[in-house]
Structure formats: structure tokens, C-alpha cells
Amino acid sequence: MTTPSIPPHHMWIVTDLDGTLVDRDLRIVPRSAEALRRYQDMGGTVVIATGRNEVSAGRYHRELGLSTPLIVYNGARVVDPLSGTRLLDLDLGVSWDALRDDLLPELPEGVGAVAFAGEDAHILRAAPSLAAYAGRDRIELREDAVRQAPTKVMLIADRPGLGPLARLAARHCPAARLLQSEDTYLEILPAGAGKEVAVRRLAERAGVPMERVAAIGDNPNDTAMVRAAGLGAAVGDGHKEVRAAADVVVGPCGLGAVADLVERVMEGSGQ
């Protein structure tokens, strides 16, 4: 009996969820799930990095049978799912007061806002778009007040075109990091947050060089992670910014974008 070998070039595959591993029907694309299982069987490590929180992302983590740390809130938090320990846990800190008191009253009509604190999502500003968002992520939106500086705030517009909203947020929250995670989602995060930051920390902690990490994503919030990885892949039907930053562009999410990356990694490893 032979022992599975770790791919010599890419020991880790880090994958985004929505639009990358998870399709429009909110399921893990079967071809991609099977490919990740093969990759793990040969000794590879799979890490999820998502804008969702641990409650919303946890079901996909469990479905894949992973025990690896879970990168959530676009890298503002990293959770060990086995112990529940937070290996990284940032909050908006000094940006929170200005966001709550100055930015929220100036948001355009139709823009909703949700604050994430702990494992809960709190409505800061109601809008019709929030119902679809909560349904997609399968989270409950609370109406009670946020009692601490949240991990992140999500601004949800009723139509694409986030430029004016991003400029408004930057003016009021200059110390925060702004990321676009969908055409209508603008995320306000702690300055030190980012999927690429979390991946670097985890890889360093495990003694894995970044050149031996492959990463894949589909939206601008994945761009820095894709650039930082030794092999950065973009989903074929993803945002043009990520495609431009990637080393390789694979197929569409629904046809198995992650499986395409796994196959490329395995071919490069001589498997």
C-alpha cells in the first residue's frame, strides 16, 4: 500500500465559496467536490476563504469533510472549526462610530446595511434587498442594536454600480478596507483584514510557503488572494479584475471551475 504524496508544488488549495465552489443554486458543484476529495486523498490540504460568516459557511465546510481553519468575513476572522477557537478576530474599531453616525444617514435610497458582530447579523438600515441576501446566505437578520464594534458591515445596493457608494464610504471611513464581493455588495472591513492576509498567516503558521499555495476566486474581494498565491486562478465567468490578476483562467463555476484547478495542480504534480 502506498502513502498518498503531497503535491510537490501546491500543497494547499484555497477556494472562495459563492461563484467559485458554490453555484447559483447554493450547492457545491459536484464535479468540484469530487475533485477536492481526490486532491485530499493524495495529501493536499483544502481551505475555504469566504465573505460569509462561520455559521453560513460552516455547512459547506462540513459537507466537504474539512478540519482545516475556516477563513470568514473576507479574512477578518479565522476559526478553528474543531475547537471553535478564533485564530484571528478583527473588528472595525475606530471606524464604527463614523460609520454608524455619519455614513448610514447619507446612504442613498434603496441601499441596505447589515452589521456582523460575533456570529450574528444585525440590520442597520432596512431595504428590500436584504431579504434576498439573507435567503442566499441562509442567515437570520436581527433587528436589535449592535452593542460592540462589528467585524464588518455590508452595504447592499439595489443595482450594480458601486463607485459612488465606495467613494462615500471611503470619505467617512478612511481607516477601513472596502471590498466588492458581488456586483451589489460593498463590504466595510477592518484595515488589516483580507483573504490574502489570512492565507499568509495560516500558511506561515503551518510552515507552507506561499508559492506552494494555489488559490481561486471570482470577485474583486478575491483579487489580492489570487495574486498572493503561487498559482492564482480565476473563475471563467468571474469578474474581469480577478481574471486579469490570475495566472490561469479556468472554466465557469457551474461546470466545475475548482475541479479545473485541481486537475491542473495534479497534472503539474505528475499524478
C-alpha positions as a Markdown table, in Angstrom:
| # | Residue | x | y | z |
|---|---|---|---|---|
| 1 | Met | 0.0 | 0.0 | 0.0 |
| 2 | Thr | 1.4 | 3.4 | -1.0 |
| 3 | Thr | 1.2 | 6.5 | 1.1 |
| 4 | Pro | -0.5 | 9.4 | -0.7 |
| 5 | Ser | 2.0 | 12.0 | -1.8 |
| 6 | Ile | 1.7 | 15.7 | -1.2 |
| 7 | Pro | 1.7 | 17.6 | -4.4 |
| 8 | Pro | 5.3 | 18.9 | -4.7 |
| 9 | His | 4.3 | 22.3 | -6.0 |
| 10 | His | 0.9 | 23.1 | -4.5 |
| 11 | Met | 0.3 | 21.6 | -1.1 |
| 12 | Trp | -2.8 | 23.8 | -0.4 |
| 13 | Ile | -5.8 | 24.8 | -2.5 |
| 14 | Val | -7.7 | 27.8 | -1.1 |
| 15 | Thr | -11.1 | 28.4 | -2.6 |
| 16 | Asp | -13.8 | 31.0 | -2.4 |
| 17 | Leu | -17.4 | 29.8 | -2.0 |
| 18 | Asp | -20.0 | 31.8 | -3.9 |
| 19 | Gly | -19.5 | 31.8 | -7.6 |
| 20 | Thr | -16.4 | 29.7 | -7.3 |
| 21 | Leu | -17.1 | 26.4 | -5.5 |
| 22 | Val | -20.8 | 27.1 | -4.8 |
| 23 | Asp | -23.2 | 27.7 | -7.8 |
| 24 | Arg | -26.3 | 29.8 | -8.2 |
| 25 | Asp | -28.4 | 27.1 | -6.6 |
| 26 | Leu | -26.3 | 27.4 | -3.5 |
| 27 | Arg | -24.8 | 23.9 | -3.8 |
| 28 | Ile | -21.2 | 22.8 | -4.1 |
| 29 | Val | -20.7 | 21.9 | -7.8 |
| 30 | Pro | -20.5 | 18.1 | -7.7 |
| 31 | Arg | -17.5 | 17.8 | -10.1 |
| 32 | Ser | -15.6 | 20.3 | -7.9 |
| 33 | Ala | -16.5 | 18.4 | -4.7 |
| 34 | Glu | -15.2 | 15.2 | -6.2 |
| 35 | Ala | -12.0 | 16.7 | -7.4 |
| 36 | Leu | -11.3 | 18.2 | -4.0 |
| 37 | Arg | -11.8 | 14.8 | -2.4 |
| 38 | Arg | -9.2 | 13.3 | -4.8 |
| 39 | Tyr | -6.8 | 16.1 | -4.0 |
| 40 | Gln | -7.2 | 15.5 | -0.3 |
| 41 | Asp | -6.7 | 11.7 | -0.8 |
| 42 | Met | -3.4 | 12.4 | -2.4 |
| 43 | Gly | -2.3 | 14.5 | 0.6 |
| 44 | Gly | -3.4 | 18.0 | -0.3 |
| 45 | Thr | -5.0 | 20.5 | 2.0 |
| 46 | Val | -8.2 | 22.4 | 1.2 |
| 47 | Val | -9.0 | 25.7 | 2.9 |
| 48 | Ile | -12.2 | 27.8 | 2.4 |
| 49 | Ala | -11.9 | 31.6 | 2.3 |
| 50 | Thr | -15.2 | 33.4 | 2.1 |
| 51 | Gly | -17.1 | 36.6 | 2.9 |
| 52 | Arg | -19.7 | 34.6 | 4.7 |
| 53 | Asn | -19.6 | 34.1 | 8.5 |
| 54 | Glu | -18.8 | 30.7 | 10.1 |
| 55 | Val | -22.5 | 29.8 | 10.6 |
| 56 | Ser | -23.3 | 30.3 | 6.9 |
| 57 | Ala | -20.0 | 28.8 | 5.6 |
| 58 | Gly | -19.9 | 26.0 | 8.1 |
| 59 | Arg | -22.3 | 23.8 | 6.3 |
| 60 | Tyr | -20.1 | 23.7 | 3.2 |
| 61 | His | -17.0 | 23.1 | 5.3 |
| 62 | Arg | -18.8 | 20.1 | 6.9 |
| 63 | Glu | -20.1 | 18.8 | 3.6 |
| 64 | Leu | -16.5 | 18.6 | 2.3 |
| 65 | Gly | -15.4 | 16.9 | 5.5 |
| 66 | Leu | -12.8 | 19.5 | 6.2 |
| 67 | Ser | -11.0 | 20.1 | 9.5 |
| 68 | Thr | -8.9 | 23.0 | 8.3 |
| 69 | Pro | -9.3 | 26.5 | 9.7 |
| 70 | Leu | -12.1 | 28.5 | 8.1 |
| 71 | Ile | -11.4 | 32.0 | 6.8 |
| 72 | Val | -14.6 | 34.0 | 7.1 |
| 73 | Tyr | -15.7 | 37.7 | 6.8 |
| 74 | Asn | -13.2 | 38.1 | 3.9 |
| 75 | Gly | -10.3 | 37.4 | 6.2 |
| 76 | Ala | -11.3 | 39.5 | 9.2 |
| 77 | Arg | -11.8 | 36.2 | 11.2 |
| 78 | Val | -10.2 | 32.8 | 11.1 |
| 79 | Val | -11.9 | 30.0 | 13.0 |
| 80 | Asp | -10.7 | 26.5 | 14.1 |
| 81 | Pro | -13.9 | 24.5 | 13.5 |
| 82 | Leu | -12.8 | 21.7 | 15.7 |
| 83 | Ser | -12.2 | 23.8 | 18.9 |
| 84 | Gly | -14.2 | 26.9 | 18.0 |
| 85 | Thr | -11.1 | 29.0 | 18.7 |
| 86 | Arg | -10.8 | 32.2 | 16.7 |
| 87 | Leu | -7.2 | 32.3 | 15.4 |
| 88 | Leu | -7.8 | 35.8 | 14.1 |
| 89 | Asp | -10.6 | 38.1 | 15.1 |
| 90 | Leu | -10.6 | 41.8 | 14.0 |
| 91 | Asp | -13.3 | 44.4 | 14.3 |
| 92 | Leu | -14.0 | 47.9 | 12.8 |
| 93 | Gly | -12.8 | 49.7 | 15.9 |
| 94 | Val | -12.4 | 53.4 | 15.4 |
| 95 | Ser | -14.3 | 53.3 | 12.0 |
| 96 | Trp | -17.5 | 52.1 | 13.7 |
| 97 | Asp | -18.6 | 55.4 | 15.2 |
| 98 | Ala | -18.2 | 57.3 | 12.0 |
| 99 | Leu | -19.9 | 54.6 | 10.0 |
| 100 | Arg | -22.9 | 54.4 | 12.3 |
| 101 | Asp | -23.3 | 58.1 | 12.9 |
| 102 | Asp | -22.2 | 59.7 | 9.7 |
| 103 | Leu | -22.2 | 57.2 | 6.8 |
| 104 | Leu | -25.6 | 55.5 | 7.5 |
| 105 | Pro | -27.7 | 58.7 | 7.3 |
| 106 | Glu | -26.1 | 59.6 | 4.0 |
| 107 | Leu | -26.7 | 56.2 | 2.2 |
| 108 | Pro | -28.7 | 56.5 | -1.0 |
| 109 | Glu | -32.3 | 55.3 | -1.2 |
| 110 | Gly | -32.5 | 51.6 | -1.7 |
| 111 | Val | -29.2 | 50.7 | 0.0 |
| 112 | Gly | -29.4 | 48.4 | 2.9 |
| 113 | Ala | -26.8 | 47.9 | 5.6 |
| 114 | Val | -26.1 | 44.8 | 7.8 |
| 115 | Ala | -23.5 | 44.7 | 10.7 |
| 116 | Phe | -21.9 | 41.4 | 11.7 |
| 117 | Ala | -20.9 | 41.1 | 15.3 |
| 118 | Gly | -20.0 | 37.7 | 16.9 |
| 119 | Glu | -21.9 | 35.2 | 14.8 |
| 120 | Asp | -25.0 | 37.5 | 14.4 |
| 121 | Ala | -26.2 | 39.8 | 11.6 |
| 122 | His | -27.9 | 43.0 | 12.6 |
| 123 | Ile | -30.0 | 45.2 | 10.3 |
| 124 | Leu | -28.5 | 48.8 | 10.4 |
| 125 | Arg | -30.6 | 50.1 | 7.6 |
| 126 | Ala | -33.6 | 48.3 | 6.2 |
| 127 | Ala | -34.1 | 47.8 | 2.4 |
| 128 | Pro | -35.9 | 45.4 | 0.1 |
| 129 | Ser | -32.6 | 43.9 | -1.0 |
| 130 | Leu | -31.9 | 42.5 | 2.5 |
| 131 | Ala | -34.4 | 39.6 | 2.2 |
| 132 | Ala | -32.8 | 38.1 | -0.9 |
| 133 | Tyr | -29.3 | 38.5 | 0.8 |
| 134 | Ala | -30.4 | 36.7 | 4.0 |
| 135 | Gly | -32.1 | 33.9 | 1.9 |
| 136 | Arg | -29.0 | 33.4 | -0.2 |
| 137 | Asp | -26.6 | 33.1 | 2.8 |
| 138 | Arg | -29.2 | 31.4 | 5.0 |
| 139 | Ile | -28.8 | 33.7 | 7.9 |
| 140 | Glu | -31.2 | 35.4 | 10.2 |
| 141 | Leu | -31.2 | 39.2 | 10.3 |
| 142 | Arg | -31.7 | 40.6 | 13.8 |
| 143 | Glu | -33.3 | 44.0 | 14.5 |
| 144 | Asp | -31.8 | 44.6 | 17.8 |
| 145 | Ala | -28.9 | 47.1 | 18.3 |
| 146 | Val | -25.3 | 46.2 | 17.8 |
| 147 | Arg | -23.6 | 46.5 | 21.2 |
| 148 | Gln | -20.0 | 46.3 | 20.1 |
| 149 | Ala | -17.8 | 47.3 | 17.1 |
| 150 | Pro | -18.7 | 44.8 | 14.5 |
| 151 | Thr | -16.4 | 42.6 | 12.4 |
| 152 | Lys | -17.8 | 44.0 | 9.2 |
| 153 | Val | -20.6 | 46.0 | 7.7 |
| 154 | Met | -22.2 | 45.0 | 4.4 |
| 155 | Leu | -23.8 | 47.6 | 2.2 |
| 156 | Ile | -26.3 | 46.1 | -0.2 |
| 157 | Ala | -27.3 | 48.2 | -3.2 |
| 158 | Asp | -30.4 | 47.6 | -5.3 |
| 159 | Arg | -28.5 | 47.8 | -8.6 |
| 160 | Pro | -24.9 | 47.3 | -9.8 |
| 161 | Gly | -22.5 | 50.3 | -9.9 |
| 162 | Leu | -20.8 | 50.7 | -6.5 |
| 163 | Gly | -18.4 | 53.5 | -7.4 |
| 164 | Pro | -20.4 | 56.4 | -5.8 |
| 165 | Leu | -21.2 | 54.2 | -2.7 |
| 166 | Ala | -17.5 | 53.3 | -2.3 |
| 167 | Arg | -16.4 | 56.9 | -2.5 |
| 168 | Leu | -19.0 | 57.8 | 0.1 |
| 169 | Ala | -17.8 | 55.0 | 2.4 |
| 170 | Ala | -14.2 | 56.0 | 1.9 |
| 171 | Arg | -14.8 | 59.6 | 2.9 |
| 172 | His | -16.5 | 58.6 | 6.2 |
| 173 | Cys | -14.4 | 55.5 | 7.0 |
| 174 | Pro | -10.8 | 56.3 | 5.7 |
| 175 | Ala | -9.2 | 53.7 | 8.1 |
| 176 | Ala | -11.4 | 50.8 | 6.9 |
| 177 | Arg | -10.8 | 48.5 | 3.9 |
| 178 | Leu | -13.5 | 48.4 | 1.2 |
| 179 | Leu | -14.1 | 45.3 | -0.9 |
| 180 | Gln | -16.6 | 44.4 | -3.6 |
| 181 | Ser | -17.8 | 40.8 | -3.1 |
| 182 | Glu | -20.7 | 40.9 | -5.6 |
| 183 | Asp | -22.0 | 43.4 | -8.2 |
| 184 | Thr | -24.2 | 45.0 | -5.5 |
| 185 | Tyr | -22.3 | 44.2 | -2.3 |
| 186 | Leu | -19.8 | 46.6 | -0.8 |
| 187 | Glu | -18.1 | 45.3 | 2.4 |
| 188 | Ile | -16.5 | 47.6 | 5.0 |
| 189 | Leu | -13.8 | 45.7 | 6.9 |
| 190 | Pro | -11.1 | 46.4 | 9.4 |
| 191 | Ala | -8.0 | 47.8 | 7.8 |
| 192 | Gly | -5.9 | 44.7 | 8.5 |
| 193 | Ala | -8.4 | 42.3 | 7.0 |
| 194 | Gly | -8.2 | 40.4 | 3.7 |
| 195 | Lys | -8.3 | 36.9 | 2.4 |
| 196 | Glu | -4.7 | 37.2 | 1.3 |
| 197 | Val | -3.6 | 38.3 | 4.8 |
| 198 | Ala | -5.4 | 35.4 | 6.5 |
| 199 | Val | -4.0 | 32.9 | 4.0 |
| 200 | Arg | -0.5 | 34.2 | 4.5 |
| 201 | Arg | -0.9 | 33.9 | 8.3 |
| 202 | Leu | -2.2 | 30.3 | 8.1 |
| 203 | Ala | 0.4 | 29.2 | 5.7 |
| 204 | Glu | 3.2 | 30.7 | 7.8 |
| 205 | Arg | 1.7 | 29.0 | 10.9 |
| 206 | Ala | 1.8 | 25.7 | 9.0 |
| 207 | Gly | 5.2 | 26.2 | 7.5 |
| 208 | Val | 3.9 | 26.2 | 4.0 |
| 209 | Pro | 5.5 | 28.7 | 1.5 |
| 210 | Met | 3.0 | 30.8 | -0.4 |
| 211 | Glu | 4.5 | 29.6 | -3.7 |
| 212 | Arg | 3.1 | 26.2 | -2.8 |
| 213 | Val | -0.4 | 27.5 | -2.3 |
| 214 | Ala | -3.0 | 27.6 | -5.2 |
| 215 | Ala | -6.0 | 29.9 | -4.8 |
| 216 | Ile | -9.1 | 30.5 | -6.8 |
| 217 | Gly | -11.9 | 33.1 | -6.8 |
| 218 | Asp | -14.3 | 35.0 | -8.9 |
| 219 | Asn | -14.9 | 38.6 | -7.5 |
| 220 | Pro | -12.7 | 41.6 | -6.6 |
| 221 | Asn | -12.5 | 40.6 | -3.0 |
| 222 | Asp | -10.5 | 37.6 | -4.2 |
| 223 | Thr | -8.1 | 39.5 | -6.3 |
| 224 | Ala | -5.3 | 40.0 | -3.7 |
| 225 | Met | -5.5 | 36.4 | -2.6 |
| 226 | Val | -5.2 | 35.2 | -6.2 |
| 227 | Arg | -2.2 | 37.4 | -6.7 |
| 228 | Ala | -0.5 | 36.3 | -3.5 |
| 229 | Ala | -0.8 | 32.6 | -4.2 |
| 230 | Gly | 1.9 | 30.6 | -6.0 |
| 231 | Leu | -0.8 | 29.6 | -8.5 |
| 232 | Gly | -3.7 | 32.1 | -8.8 |
| 233 | Ala | -6.8 | 31.0 | -10.7 |
| 234 | Ala | -9.8 | 33.0 | -11.8 |
| 235 | Val | -13.3 | 31.5 | -12.5 |
| 236 | Gly | -14.0 | 31.8 | -16.2 |
| 237 | Asp | -17.3 | 33.7 | -15.7 |
| 238 | Gly | -15.9 | 35.8 | -12.8 |
| 239 | His | -15.1 | 39.5 | -12.6 |
| 240 | Lys | -12.7 | 40.9 | -15.2 |
| 241 | Glu | -10.4 | 42.3 | -12.4 |
| 242 | Val | -9.8 | 38.8 | -11.0 |
| 243 | Arg | -9.3 | 37.3 | -14.5 |
| 244 | Ala | -6.7 | 40.0 | -15.2 |
| 245 | Ala | -4.8 | 39.2 | -11.9 |
| 246 | Ala | -4.8 | 35.4 | -12.3 |
| 247 | Asp | -2.0 | 33.1 | -13.6 |
| 248 | Val | -4.7 | 30.9 | -15.1 |
| 249 | Val | -8.4 | 31.4 | -16.0 |
| 250 | Val | -10.4 | 28.2 | -15.7 |
| 251 | Gly | -13.9 | 27.3 | -16.7 |
| 252 | Pro | -17.2 | 28.6 | -15.3 |
| 253 | Cys | -18.3 | 27.9 | -11.7 |
| 254 | Gly | -21.2 | 25.7 | -12.7 |
| 255 | Leu | -19.1 | 23.5 | -14.9 |
| 256 | Gly | -16.5 | 22.8 | -12.2 |
| 257 | Ala | -14.0 | 25.7 | -12.0 |
| 258 | Val | -12.4 | 24.4 | -8.9 |
| 259 | Ala | -12.1 | 20.9 | -10.5 |
| 260 | Asp | -10.3 | 22.5 | -13.4 |
| 261 | Leu | -7.8 | 24.0 | -10.9 |
| 262 | Val | -7.4 | 20.6 | -9.1 |
| 263 | Glu | -6.7 | 18.9 | -12.4 |
| 264 | Arg | -4.1 | 21.5 | -13.3 |
| 265 | Val | -2.4 | 21.0 | -9.9 |
| 266 | Met | -2.4 | 17.2 | -10.2 |
| 267 | Glu | -1.1 | 17.3 | -13.7 |
| 268 | Gly | 1.7 | 19.6 | -12.6 |
| 269 | Ser | 2.5 | 17.1 | -9.8 |
| 270 | Gly | 2.7 | 14.2 | -12.2 |
| 271 | Gln | -0.3 | 12.5 | -10.6 |
